[in-house]
């Protein structure tokens, strides 16, 4: 007879996968890091599988961990939908919104404010990540809406913002024209990585990879530390960074489009959110 998975363990497991670390997951599920670590040990014991493998100082999902994650997301989402449907008010509806990492500190707060103001009966579940992975989650039915720089041929689309792309360096960075451009980039797949490399190659500018990371926060930190330069949407600009361009021998970069996608068949609540944002305009 099959044993039942503990929902709290699965919720923490999803938080670890989304947050990229036990520490980040602990903040999301309001537990200590050691408690989350113990939960993951219990989950591995229950599953009878190794769900995490060590990658340097970090841990990443094993093949079995990635397989379980697909089901864990669905189980947690169905539980939350059931809880929302049986809310005492009888009206709360869950909408799962995915947001590209680049909009978390810029567009997302304003969008959340609009939704909260117009739809007090909607409970938003926010998931942040990189555009290609968010679109994959949308296709799998794990999200109802997604803010992404990627395109999709079938899902309804609302353009939120067309944003200039710029070269960023630390405030004290000194370009060295005689040397290859040191790039701080995301791992593949990454739109900004592609834009940067393509622009430099087309302009005949030699470059080298100075720093590589999956995490946008780590990319910002590397640029601030003066390890190299990166290409990103202009909203990334902060007082400790500066924009480089033609004066430093760097080619222009194309603008990027941030769009909101609605998964077909996602339900009336998600459609109401989509229509509200469409009516508000960019």
C-alpha positions as CSV (number, residue, x, y, z in Angstrom):
1,X,0.0,0.0,0.0
2,X,1.4,3.4,-1.0
3,X,2.3,5.8,1.8
4,X,1.0,9.4,1.7
5,X,3.4,12.3,1.3
6,X,3.4,14.9,4.0
7,X,2.1,18.1,2.5
8,X,4.4,20.3,4.7
9,X,7.4,18.4,3.5
10,X,6.4,18.9,-0.2
11,X,5.7,22.6,0.3
12,X,9.2,23.1,1.8
13,X,10.6,20.9,-1.0
14,X,9.0,23.2,-3.7
15,X,10.3,26.3,-1.8
16,X,13.9,24.8,-1.9
17,X,13.6,24.2,-5.6
18,X,12.3,27.7,-6.3
19,X,14.5,29.5,-3.9
20,X,17.7,27.7,-4.9
21,X,18.8,27.1,-1.3
22,X,17.7,25.9,2.1
23,X,18.1,29.4,3.5
24,X,15.9,31.0,1.0
25,X,13.3,28.3,1.4
26,X,13.3,28.8,5.2
27,X,12.3,32.4,4.7
28,X,9.5,31.4,2.4
29,X,8.0,28.7,4.6
30,X,8.7,30.6,7.8
31,X,10.9,28.0,9.4
32,X,14.6,27.9,10.4
33,X,17.2,26.6,7.9
34,X,17.9,23.6,10.1
35,X,14.2,22.8,10.2
36,X,14.0,22.8,6.4
37,X,17.2,20.6,6.2
38,X,15.6,18.1,8.6
39,X,12.4,18.2,6.5
40,X,14.3,17.3,3.4
41,X,16.0,14.4,5.2
42,X,12.6,13.1,6.2
43,X,11.3,13.5,2.7
44,X,14.2,11.6,1.2
45,X,13.6,8.8,3.8
46,X,9.9,8.7,2.9
47,X,10.6,8.7,-0.8
48,X,13.4,6.2,-0.5
49,X,15.4,8.2,-3.0
50,X,18.3,10.7,-3.0
51,X,16.6,14.0,-3.9
52,X,19.6,16.3,-3.6
53,X,23.2,16.0,-4.7
54,X,26.1,18.2,-3.7
55,X,27.4,20.7,-6.2
56,X,30.4,22.4,-4.6
57,X,29.1,24.1,-1.5
58,X,25.5,24.0,-2.7
59,X,23.0,21.2,-3.3
60,X,20.9,20.7,-6.4
61,X,18.1,18.4,-7.3
62,X,18.9,14.9,-8.4
63,X,17.1,13.3,-11.3
64,X,14.7,11.7,-8.8
65,X,14.3,15.1,-7.1
66,X,13.4,16.8,-10.4
67,X,10.9,14.0,-11.1
68,X,9.3,14.4,-7.6
69,X,9.2,18.2,-8.0
70,X,6.7,18.0,-10.9
71,X,4.2,16.1,-8.7
72,X,5.0,18.1,-5.6
73,X,4.0,21.4,-7.3
74,X,0.7,19.8,-8.5
75,X,-0.1,18.4,-5.0
76,X,0.6,21.7,-3.2
77,X,-1.3,23.7,-5.8
78,X,-4.4,21.4,-5.6
79,X,-4.3,21.6,-1.8
80,X,-4.2,25.4,-1.9
81,X,-7.0,25.6,-4.5
82,X,-9.1,23.3,-2.4
83,X,-8.5,25.5,0.7
84,X,-9.3,28.6,-1.2
85,X,-12.5,27.1,-2.6
86,X,-13.6,26.3,1.0
87,X,-12.7,29.7,2.4
88,X,-15.3,30.9,5.0
89,X,-16.0,33.9,2.8
90,X,-16.8,31.4,0.0
91,X,-15.3,33.7,-2.6
92,X,-11.5,33.5,-2.4
93,X,-9.9,32.2,-5.6
94,X,-6.2,31.2,-6.1
95,X,-4.2,32.7,-9.0
96,X,-0.7,31.5,-9.5
97,X,1.5,34.2,-11.0
98,X,5.0,33.7,-12.3
99,X,7.3,36.7,-12.5
100,X,10.6,37.1,-14.3
101,X,13.5,37.9,-11.9
102,X,14.2,41.2,-13.6
103,X,10.7,42.7,-12.7
104,X,10.6,41.7,-9.0
105,X,11.9,45.0,-7.8
106,X,10.4,47.2,-10.6
107,X,7.2,46.3,-12.3
108,X,5.9,43.6,-9.9
109,X,5.0,45.8,-6.9
110,X,2.9,48.0,-9.1
111,X,1.2,45.1,-10.7
112,X,0.4,43.5,-7.3
113,X,-1.0,46.7,-6.1
114,X,-3.4,47.0,-9.0
115,X,-4.6,43.4,-8.5
116,X,-5.0,43.8,-4.7
117,X,-7.0,47.0,-5.2
118,X,-9.4,45.5,-7.8
119,X,-9.7,41.9,-6.7
120,X,-9.8,41.4,-2.9
121,X,-11.3,38.0,-3.4
122,X,-8.2,36.7,-5.2
123,X,-5.3,35.0,-3.4
124,X,-2.1,35.4,-5.3
125,X,0.6,32.8,-5.2
126,X,3.8,34.4,-6.6
127,X,6.7,32.4,-8.1
128,X,9.8,34.1,-9.4
129,X,12.3,32.7,-11.8
130,X,13.9,32.9,-15.3
131,X,11.6,33.5,-18.3
132,X,12.1,30.2,-20.1
133,X,11.4,28.1,-16.9
134,X,8.4,30.2,-16.1
135,X,7.0,29.6,-19.6
136,X,7.6,25.9,-19.2
137,X,5.7,26.0,-15.9
138,X,2.9,27.8,-17.6
139,X,2.6,25.2,-20.3
140,X,2.6,22.4,-17.7
141,X,-0.3,24.1,-15.9
142,X,1.7,25.0,-12.8
143,X,1.1,28.7,-13.3
144,X,-2.0,30.6,-14.5
145,X,-0.2,33.8,-15.5
146,X,3.5,34.6,-16.3
147,X,5.5,37.7,-16.8
148,X,8.2,36.8,-19.2
149,X,10.6,38.1,-21.9
150,X,9.9,35.0,-24.0
151,X,7.2,34.7,-26.6
152,X,4.5,32.2,-27.0
153,X,2.5,31.6,-30.1
154,X,-0.8,30.5,-28.5
155,X,-1.3,32.0,-25.1
156,X,-3.0,35.4,-24.9
157,X,-0.4,38.1,-24.4
158,X,-0.3,41.6,-22.9
159,X,2.7,43.8,-23.4
160,X,3.6,45.4,-20.1
161,X,6.8,47.3,-21.0
162,X,9.4,47.6,-23.7
163,X,12.6,48.3,-21.8
164,X,16.0,49.5,-23.2
165,X,18.9,47.1,-22.6
166,X,22.2,48.6,-21.4
167,X,25.7,47.6,-20.5
168,X,26.3,47.9,-16.8
169,X,29.5,48.1,-14.8
170,X,30.5,49.1,-11.3
171,X,30.8,52.8,-10.6
172,X,34.6,52.5,-10.4
173,X,35.1,50.1,-13.3
174,X,37.9,51.1,-15.7
175,X,37.5,49.7,-19.3
176,X,40.6,48.2,-20.9
177,X,40.1,48.5,-24.7
178,X,43.2,46.4,-25.5
179,X,41.8,43.4,-23.6
180,X,38.7,41.2,-24.3
181,X,35.5,42.5,-22.7
182,X,35.0,40.6,-19.3
183,X,31.4,39.5,-19.2
184,X,29.3,38.6,-16.2
185,X,26.5,36.4,-17.6
186,X,23.7,34.0,-16.7
187,X,23.9,30.3,-17.5
188,X,21.9,29.2,-20.6
189,X,19.1,29.7,-21.5
190,X,19.3,33.5,-21.1
191,X,18.0,36.2,-23.3
192,X,20.4,38.8,-22.0
193,X,23.3,36.4,-22.4
194,X,22.4,35.9,-26.1
195,X,21.9,39.7,-26.7
196,X,25.3,40.5,-25.2
197,X,27.3,37.9,-27.0
198,X,25.5,38.5,-30.3
199,X,26.1,42.3,-30.1
200,X,29.8,41.9,-29.4
201,X,30.3,39.3,-32.0
202,X,28.6,41.3,-34.7
203,X,30.6,44.4,-33.7
204,X,33.9,42.4,-33.8
205,X,34.6,43.0,-30.1
206,X,36.6,40.2,-28.4
207,X,35.1,39.1,-25.1
208,X,35.8,36.6,-22.3
209,X,33.6,35.0,-19.7
210,X,34.5,36.5,-16.3
211,X,31.7,35.2,-14.1
212,X,28.8,32.9,-14.6
213,X,25.7,32.4,-12.4
214,X,22.1,31.2,-12.4
215,X,21.2,33.9,-9.8
216,X,20.5,37.5,-10.8
217,X,21.5,38.7,-7.3
218,X,24.9,37.0,-7.8
219,X,25.3,38.7,-11.2
220,X,24.6,42.1,-9.7
221,X,27.1,41.4,-6.9
222,X,29.8,40.4,-9.4
223,X,29.3,43.5,-11.4
224,X,29.4,45.7,-8.3
225,X,32.6,44.0,-7.3
226,X,34.2,45.0,-10.6
227,X,34.6,41.5,-12.0
228,X,33.2,42.6,-15.4
229,X,30.2,44.0,-17.2
230,X,26.8,42.7,-18.0
231,X,23.9,43.4,-20.3
232,X,20.5,43.9,-18.6
233,X,17.3,45.9,-18.8
234,X,17.7,49.6,-17.7
235,X,15.7,49.0,-14.6
236,X,18.7,47.3,-13.1
237,X,20.5,50.6,-12.8
238,X,21.3,51.6,-9.2
239,X,23.6,54.4,-7.8
240,X,26.5,52.0,-7.4
241,X,26.4,51.0,-11.1
242,X,26.9,53.0,-14.3
243,X,25.9,52.6,-17.9
244,X,28.6,52.0,-20.6
245,X,28.2,52.5,-24.3
246,X,29.8,53.9,-27.4
247,X,32.4,55.9,-25.5
248,X,33.8,52.6,-24.1
249,X,33.7,51.0,-27.5
250,X,30.6,48.9,-26.7
251,X,27.9,48.2,-29.4
252,X,24.2,49.2,-28.9
253,X,21.8,46.6,-27.5
254,X,18.1,46.0,-28.6
255,X,15.3,46.7,-26.2
256,X,13.5,43.8,-24.5
257,X,9.7,43.3,-24.1
258,X,8.2,42.1,-20.9
259,X,4.8,40.5,-21.5
260,X,2.1,38.9,-19.3
261,X,0.8,35.6,-20.6
262,X,-2.4,33.9,-19.7
263,X,-2.6,30.1,-19.8
264,X,-5.6,29.0,-21.8
265,X,-8.0,27.3,-19.5
266,X,-6.6,28.8,-16.4
267,X,-10.0,29.9,-15.0
268,X,-12.1,32.9,-14.5
269,X,-10.0,34.5,-11.7
270,X,-6.8,34.5,-13.8
271,X,-8.8,36.0,-16.7
272,X,-10.1,38.7,-14.5
273,X,-6.6,39.6,-13.4
274,X,-5.4,39.6,-17.0
275,X,-8.3,41.9,-18.1
276,X,-7.7,44.3,-15.2
277,X,-4.0,44.8,-16.2
278,X,-5.0,45.0,-19.9
279,X,-7.4,47.8,-19.1
280,X,-4.8,49.7,-17.0
281,X,-2.5,49.8,-20.0
282,X,1.3,49.7,-20.0
